[in-house]
Every structure is written in structure tokens, then in C-alpha cells.
Amino acid sequence: RPADLSGDPAKPLGSETCPPVYPASAHEHAKAILHAADGIRSEFHLKDSRVAADMQAAEANAQKAQAEYRAAWKEEVKAAEAAAAEAEAEAKKLQDTAKTKARDARHAIDGLRLIDGDEAQREQRGQR
């Protein structure tokens, strides 16, 4: 390699500073580090499991709340429909009553016209 692109080689060489075979203490230390890493991974896994369980419980609660809301909404709709039907029935009764009263009033007016007509005829007969 050209020295102007990569620079001077690192010194000392790795083979000069690192032994070809590591002592037992280095292996023990490596095992301790790996064991600690496993503990940390387990702790995170446990936390992840708890978070997952909490999320499942929250989802179940949300679904339950949504189902309860839907049931309450359906009951409200049924109650509103029943009230509307009752109001329509009452309006129909009032309309029928009004029609009956209007018919009775027309009959009374017709009766008065007949009476008035009869009196007018009598008056005409009496004048002749």
C-alpha cells in the first residue's frame, strides 16, 4: 500500500503485545463478562415479557371497554327508537282527535246552515 494513502503502519504490531495463548485468568474474565451479558439479556427479556403482558392486558381492557360502549350505545339507540315510536303514536292520536273534532265542527256548521236555511224559507213563506 502506498504510505501516502494509508499512513504509516501501526506500531507495535499486535503479535508483539498480545500473547499467542491467553492465561486462565483472561478466560475466566471473559466468562464473567459473558455471564453478566446473559444476566442483562435475561433482565431485558423479563422486562420485555412484562411489557408484553401489560400490553396484552391493556388490549383486553380496551376491547372490553369498547364492547361495553357498543352495548350501551345499542341500548341508547333502542330507547331513542322506542321514545320516537311512542311520540309518533301520541301524534297520531292527537291527529285523529283533531280530525274528529274538525268533522264534528263541520257537521255542526252544516246543521246550523240547515236550520238557518229553514228559517229563511219560513220567512220567505211568511212574507208571501
C-alpha positions as CSV (number, residue, x, y, z in Angstrom):
1,R,0.0,0.0,0.0
2,P,1.2,3.4,-0.6
3,A,2.1,5.2,2.6
4,D,0.6,8.4,1.5
5,L,-2.9,6.8,1.3
6,S,-3.0,4.7,4.5
7,G,-0.3,6.3,6.6
8,D,2.5,4.6,8.5
9,P,1.9,1.1,9.8
10,A,0.7,0.8,13.4
11,K,3.4,0.1,16.0
12,P,3.8,-2.0,17.9
13,L,2.4,-5.0,16.0
14,G,-0.4,-6.9,17.7
15,S,1.7,-10.0,17.8
16,E,4.3,-8.1,19.8
17,T,1.8,-7.0,22.5
18,C,-0.7,-9.9,22.7
19,P,0.4,-13.3,23.8
20,P,-0.5,-16.2,21.4
21,V,-2.1,-18.0,24.3
22,Y,-4.2,-16.2,26.9
23,P,-3.8,-17.0,30.6
24,A,-6.6,-18.8,32.5
25,S,-7.5,-15.5,34.3
26,A,-8.3,-13.9,30.9
27,H,-10.6,-16.8,30.1
28,E,-12.2,-16.6,33.5
29,H,-12.7,-12.8,33.0
30,A,-14.2,-13.5,29.5
31,K,-16.6,-16.0,31.1
32,A,-17.6,-13.5,33.7
33,I,-18.3,-10.8,31.1
34,L,-20.4,-13.3,29.0
35,H,-22.3,-14.3,32.2
36,A,-23.0,-10.7,33.1
37,A,-24.2,-10.1,29.5
38,D,-26.6,-13.1,29.8
39,G,-28.0,-11.7,33.0
40,I,-28.6,-8.3,31.4
41,R,-30.2,-10.1,28.4
42,S,-32.4,-12.1,30.8
43,E,-33.4,-8.9,32.7
44,F,-34.4,-7.2,29.4
45,H,-36.2,-10.3,28.3
46,L,-38.1,-10.4,31.6
47,K,-38.9,-6.7,31.2
48,D,-40.0,-7.3,27.6
49,S,-42.2,-10.2,28.8
50,R,-43.8,-8.0,31.5
51,V,-44.3,-5.2,29.0
52,A,-45.8,-7.7,26.5
53,A,-48.1,-9.0,29.3
54,D,-49.1,-5.4,30.2
55,M,-49.8,-4.6,26.6
56,Q,-52.0,-7.7,26.3
57,A,-53.9,-6.8,29.4
58,A,-54.3,-3.2,28.1
59,E,-55.6,-4.5,24.8
60,A,-58.0,-6.8,26.5
61,N,-59.2,-3.9,28.7
62,A,-59.6,-1.7,25.6
63,Q,-61.6,-4.4,23.8
64,K,-63.8,-4.9,26.9
65,A,-64.4,-1.2,27.2
66,Q,-65.2,-0.9,23.5
67,A,-67.7,-3.8,23.8
68,E,-69.3,-2.2,26.8
69,Y,-69.5,1.1,25.0
70,R,-71.2,-0.6,22.0
71,A,-73.7,-2.4,24.2
72,A,-74.6,0.9,26.0
73,W,-74.8,2.7,22.6
74,K,-77.2,0.0,21.3
75,E,-79.4,0.4,24.4
76,E,-79.5,4.1,23.9
77,V,-80.5,3.7,20.3
78,K,-83.2,1.2,21.3
79,A,-84.5,3.7,24.0
80,A,-84.5,6.5,21.4
81,E,-86.4,4.4,18.9
82,A,-89.0,3.4,21.5
83,A,-89.4,7.1,22.5
84,A,-89.8,8.1,18.9
85,A,-92.4,5.4,18.3
86,E,-94.3,6.5,21.4
87,A,-94.2,10.1,20.2
88,E,-95.4,9.1,16.8
89,A,-98.3,7.1,18.3
90,E,-99.2,10.1,20.5
91,A,-99.1,12.4,17.5
92,K,-101.3,10.0,15.6
93,K,-103.8,10.0,18.4
94,L,-103.8,13.8,18.5
95,Q,-104.2,14.0,14.8
96,D,-107.1,11.6,14.9
97,T,-108.7,13.6,17.7
98,A,-108.2,16.8,15.7
99,K,-109.8,15.2,12.6
100,T,-112.8,14.0,14.7
101,K,-113.3,17.5,16.2
102,A,-113.0,19.1,12.8
103,R,-115.6,16.7,11.4
104,D,-117.9,17.3,14.3
105,A,-117.5,21.1,13.8
106,R,-118.3,20.7,10.1
107,H,-121.4,18.7,10.9
108,A,-122.5,21.4,13.5
109,I,-121.9,24.1,10.9
110,D,-123.9,22.1,8.3
111,G,-126.6,21.7,10.9
112,L,-126.7,25.4,11.6
113,R,-126.8,26.1,7.9
114,L,-129.8,23.8,7.6
115,I,-131.6,25.5,10.5
116,D,-130.7,28.9,9.1
117,G,-131.9,27.8,5.6
118,D,-135.2,26.5,7.1
119,E,-135.8,29.8,9.0
120,A,-135.0,31.7,5.8
121,Q,-137.6,29.6,3.9
122,R,-140.2,30.2,6.6
123,E,-139.6,33.9,6.5
124,Q,-140.0,33.8,2.7
125,R,-143.2,31.9,3.1
126,G,-144.4,34.2,5.7
127,Q,-143.8,37.3,3.5
128,R,-145.8,35.8,0.7
